[in-house]
Amino acid sequence: MKTENLPRVKVEKKRGEQVRKALKELKLLRTDAKITSDVDFIYLPLIRVLKEDEIGEIGVDELLTREFEVFEQRKKIEDVVGFKPPFEIIGDIAVLTDADSINERNEQLVAHAILKLHKNIKVVAKQISPVEGVFRKRKMKILAGENRTETIHKENGCKYKFDIEKVYFNPRLATERNRVTLQAQRSGKEEVIDMFTGVGSFSIQIAKRASQSRVTAIDINPDAIRYLRENMELNGVRNIEVIESDIREIYAKLKNKADRIIMNLPKSAYLFLDEALSMLNPEGGIIHFYDVESSYVSNDKSKSLEVAINKAKEKLMITVKEACEHEGFYFHTIEILAARKVKPYAPYAHIIGIDATIKK
Ligand SMILES: C[S@@+](CC[C@H](N)C(=O)[O-])C[C@H]1O[C@@H](n2cnc3c(N)ncnc32)[C@H](O)[C@@H]1O
């Protein structure tokens, strides 16, 4: 056991949790050291001695040092292999995402280091094709661990079972899915259409957490639909109507239905705006529109991002306007509620998410 003499605050037990949270928020708490206590007080280890104003804010008076047990720092992958390989974790599978950055000799070293350092990882795979085709799938090569590509991924209180080679799933969209779900939760009872649902990544979260709503979830990939049905069981949700189809062949049956539409097919969502508008409630509704935009203004990344966001907004506005003129939809106003970068796509290219209200 390793110990260190650290600055600390001493607080009465009843205020302990409140002070611990405040110190953590201010990034002053040493989270790698064990908090100790005696009968009436707890002792919180600090990164540094508090300044006068911080002492007042937190409401502690006695500032001394104390001996704390310090946990062994978990070794990082770069400490073991000498560089930081890019990988993402999906369920219990680690996926090396940039095949070119790791040669064949190194990939075994990296794969075994991941298995050793992350006890919850049972498979290490390497992505060997880009995300491609209508189904947006990618090919994998198993490098180490169990020989499988199926897993269960947990996100925002939901479970998703799927095969990472047979369907699209991106764990980096967790924040985006939470954001859209929170909006649906706040909006009360709604008809939601998830036009490109995959394994139900948005649909399951909305159906579970905005349980007053009904979701229609469509995908053209039979494997995605099979997993979506399984995921409904896994999460105990029934309020999803599942449709295996090309959206272009089914949208007419869903005319005027939706209060909220999710269009998560970033490279080509704008090509499906006619279908989305047709499915929107004639009273109007909300569209979550995703788009890939690239831009290079200068080395100033925030300027380039601003340009990409504006390009996406313009694309949405112009396509909706044209659709209204040509198709005679009854929508007259489109209001952009929010626009943001969802995730990077390539250097100077981003996936942009836009929430828009479209009204009569
Ligand atoms: C980028 S993935 C998004 C999946 C899901 N929304 C997510 O966030 O994980 C796009 C999905 O759209 C489906 N898709 C592509 N074209 C389609 C079409 N014309 N009609 C219905 N689904 C389609 C693909 O099979 C794929 O599962």
The ligand as a Gaussian input file, in Angstrom:
#p B3LYP/6-31G(d) Opt

LIG

0 1
 C      -26.080000       6.077000     -40.159000
 S      -27.069000       4.674000     -39.851000
 C      -27.965000       5.285000     -38.428000
 C      -28.525000       4.217000     -37.546000
 C      -29.122000       4.726000     -36.247000
 N      -30.023000       5.832000     -36.412000
 C      -28.034000       5.056000     -35.239000
 O      -27.952000       6.204000     -34.796000
 O      -27.303000       4.157000     -34.833000
 C      -28.249000       4.760000     -41.140000
 C      -29.231000       3.610000     -41.228000
 O      -30.131000       3.914000     -42.305000
 C      -30.467000       2.727000     -42.988000
 N      -30.906000       3.143000     -44.335000
 C      -30.152000       3.607000     -45.362000
 N      -30.941000       3.938000     -46.407000
 C      -32.209000       3.688000     -46.035000
 C      -33.474000       3.833000     -46.695000
 N      -33.577000       4.290000     -47.929000
 N      -34.588000       3.511000     -46.006000
 C      -34.509000       3.040000     -44.738000
 N      -33.339000       2.870000     -44.079000
 C      -32.217000       3.188000     -44.714000
 C      -29.199000       1.885000     -42.941000
 O      -29.482000       0.521000     -43.057000
 C      -28.622000       2.256000     -41.560000
 O      -29.018000       1.335000     -40.575000

